[in-house]
Amino acid sequence: MGLSFIRYVMALLALGALAACSMDSMIETMTSEEDRAMAQEFVDNIRTGDTAAIESMVDPDVWRNSAGQFEQAADLFPDGEVETRIISYSMNSDGLGEGARTEKEFTLVTTNDAHWTTTRFSTLQRGGDPVITSWSVDGSSEPPADLEVMETVGSVFMWAGIIALVIFVGIVVLIVWLVRRSRRKNQERAGIS
């Protein structure tokens, strides 16, 4: 196998890996498996009206103020088979270790491609399990703006990455070509053919 063939295959693999990147995979990388499971569980509990499970996840003050609203929120979700995905995530922590105060914000979209429901909530964690400190649910017959922005930004990042990779590969090829050309000229000057 020639060196140029190996470079060609590596470039194609890198382009394929870059094309596979998306905002979804970036969010998945930023969030822990536990956070993703907790976010999905919270949305599922609202959809199914599992008030006991919701109460165990929510701050007691939030539960007292909005227990009845969870039942109304269940009506905002689409019927039938749905897909729920995290479209936004942020985290703020004041330190490391067990006593650190960590706040997280999640935005999830649940859809059956005819109706979209956006669930936003914040959690607070001080050593133990995270507790939901605020939440909101909105339903719409149109995709939410946050989802469209995420998909647009993901496409832009992907194409910018591909262009940067092509430029990088071009520079490497140019350097290799210049080095080989220089070696050939040095060999010709030395009388080696």
N, C-alpha and C positions, 0 to 999 in steps of 0.2 A: 504494500500500500504506500502510495506516495504521500509526502508531507502535505501537499496541497489538498488531497482528498480528505485527509484527517481534519485540516482546517475548515474545509467546506462543511463536513458533517458537524463539527463543533459549532459553527456559525448557525447552521439550521436548527440544532438542538437548543441553542441559546434563544433564537427567535421563537421557537415553539414554546419554550418556558416562559418567555416574556409575554407572548400572546395569551397564555393560560392565566396570567395574572389578572386580577380584577379587584374592584373595591370590596367585593364579598370576601375574597381570600385575604385581603389586607385587614379587614375587620376581624376575620377569624384568627389571624395571626396575633392581633392586638388583644383579643379577649381570651380569657381562660375557658376551658371546657365547662367548669362549674358555673361561670357567669352566663355562658350561652344556654346551659341547661336551666338555670334559674329564670332567665328571661323568657324562654320558651314555656316553662311551667307556669309562670305568672299569666302569660297570655292565654294559655290553655285553660287555666282555672277561671279566668274571667269569661271566656267563651262558653264554658260548660256550667257556669254559675256555682262552682264549688266554693261556697263562702267560708267553710271551715279551713280549707287550704289557703285561701286568700288571707284570712285573718291571721294565720300563722306566719305569713310572709310580710305583713304590713305593720308599720309602727302603730301602737295602740291608739295614739291620738288621731292618726289618719283614719284608722278603722272607725272610731267613734264618729268622726265628722263625715265619712263618706260610705258607710256600709251599704246604705240603700242605693247609692249610685252605681255600685258594681252590678246589680241586677239590671239596671237600665243600660249599662255599657255592653252587656252580653248581646242585646238586641242590635248593636251597631256592627256586629261581625257578620261576614257573609256566611250563607248556608252551604252545606255540602262539603266536598273535599277542598281544602285550602292549603296554601303555602304561606308560612310565616318566616320572615327573614329579618335579621338585624341590619338596618341601613345607616345607623349612626351610633357612635359610642365615644364616650370621653371619661377620663378618670383623673382625679385630683387627690393626692395623698400628702399628708404633712410629715411623713417619715416612713421608716421601715420598722418592722418588728410587730409584736403582738398588740401593743397599745396604740398603734398608728391609727389616725382618723383617715378613712378613705371614702371618698364620695365618687359615685359612678352614675352616669346618665346613659340611658338606652332609648333608642327609637326603633320600633319594629313595625313592619307592614305585613298585614295578613290579607291575602287576596284569593279570589277564585276567578280572576281575570274579568269579572263583571262588576265587582264591588271591592273597594280597598278600605281597610281599617288601619289607622295609625295609632299605635300605643306608645306613649312616652312615659317613662318613670325614672325616678332617681333612687339610689340606695345610699345608705350610710352604714359603715362598718367600723366598729371599734373593738377589735380583738375577736369577737364572736362571728356569728353569721351576719350577712348583710340584711338590713331591714329597709323596706321600701318606705320612703319618706314623702314622696309626691307621685302623682300619676294622672294621666288623662287618656281618653280614648275618643277618637274622631272617626266617623265613617264618611265615605264619599263614593260617588259613582265614577269619579275620575282618579287616575293615579296621583298620589300626593307629589307636591313639588320637590320634597326632599328625595324621593325615589328617582325622579327624573334627573335631578342634579347629580345624584350619586352615579347613575348610569352614564351621564355625559362626562363627568370627571374621570370615571374609570376608562372610558374610551380615549379621552385625551391623554391620560397617563400611559395607556398601552401604546398609542401611536408615537408619543414622545419618546418612550423607551425604545421602541423599534427603530426610530430614526437615530437615536443616540447610539444604539448598538451597531447600526449600519455604518455610521460615521467612525466608530471605534474600530470596527473590522476593516474599514477602508484605510485607516491610519496604520494599522498593524500590517496590512498587505503592502502598503507603500514603504514602510520601514524595512520589511523583509526584502522587497524588491531592490531598494537602495543598497542594502547590505550585500546582497548577492552580486549586484552590479559592481560594487566597489571591490569585492573579492576577485571577481573575474578580471577586472582591470589590473589589479595587483599581480595576479597570476600571469597575465599577458606580459607585463613589464618585466617579470622575473624570468620570462622565457619558458614558462610552463604552458603547455598547450592542452 
